Amino acid sequence: MSPLTRLSGQKHFFLKRHLSSSTASSKLHDIYCFKPPPSLSPEKPQTPNNNNKKKQKPEYRPPSSLETNKKPLRSDLPFDFRFSYTESSPDVRPIGLREPKYSPFGPGRLDRIWTGVCAPAVDLKVKSVDDGVGEEGLDLEEKRTVMREKIQGKPLTKAEGKILVDKCQRNKTKKQINLGRDGLTHNMLNDIHNHWKHDEAVRVKCMGVPTVDMKNVCTQLEDKTFGKIIHRHCGLLVLYRGRNYHPRNRPVIPLMLWKPHEPVYPRLIKTTIDGLSIEETKEMRKRGLAVPALTKLSRNGYYGSLVPMVRDAFLVSELVRIDCQGLDRSDSKKIGCKLRDLVPCILVTFDKEQIVVWRGKDYKPPEDEDEQFFADRQPFDDPQSDMDCIKEKLSSDETRFQQE
């Protein structure tokens, strides 16, 4: 028997003896009733009560347009709801729609029908367009003027107006509403009323395309918010809410959930200009692009003096070119459309980021230029009230002189 096999046998014997001794020692657990401490027990630890744990917040659900269980919102505002009140005209009718008539307020959220352009205050199903809307429109205008007069109350004095304008200066407050390329939008009405919760007047900064016709901007602001503009300097306006305005009695303004697609309107520039042949039209477009530029428009600038400049230029030249480099093509088209209606003039081309307009064969400068536009700075003082004060002072001086 070799020594290697002898050693392996001895190891096997000792291992077998050790295992037998370990099994014999394991009987001590039954004899002495040994219980391990809970820290060594293999049982799962008991979970503590989670009553003090915070409740989980429900998952965020966006305002779905498919929830039609709620009643439609009713608004008594006496005007048609449009996306933009300054950049869309009710007189111009589109020739088509880019999408089906889908309300930007959401289906079933408003008690007014979306026509693809606006949500009219008059129900078109009940009254026809030709018969009843005209009379109803007059009633809406009367209702609007009554509401505005009721909210405004007595006019401000010079001292009160000066204090409000001083509070709205840039060095006093940073709060303002920016009126950009879309003009006075529907949701902006809600922003103005939110500012009026804390302040009697709010500063409005107008930029870009709407500033071509600032009179329209001021008219629409006063008409749709029932406020009053007490100060204007170029594109900066101060809009006063009125003496009898109370935030709790603010009108219900339903918000548009998204921007509606613009409808299709007729082309601004045709193949040939009316009264000219094709060759004469091509020649005029070449000459128009070679004319020195009247001015260069900056992006989001103030264009309030553009229409008077074009009118003055037409006294000397029949073609006027305006440099629009850096502006969006849609903005240049909107500016050209406003020039066509306000100057008035004939659009020639929009090529090479330029606006070329022609005064026409029989051009006559408009007579109501002073009535249509006002100066760049309009103070808060009312000139009519100043004249009344002067007349009262003169009459009092005359009576005192007669008594003496």
Order of alpha helices (4+ residues) and beta strands (2+ residues): alpha-alpha-beta-beta-alpha-alpha-beta-alpha-beta-alpha-beta-beta-alpha-beta-alpha-beta-alpha-beta-beta-alpha-beta-alpha
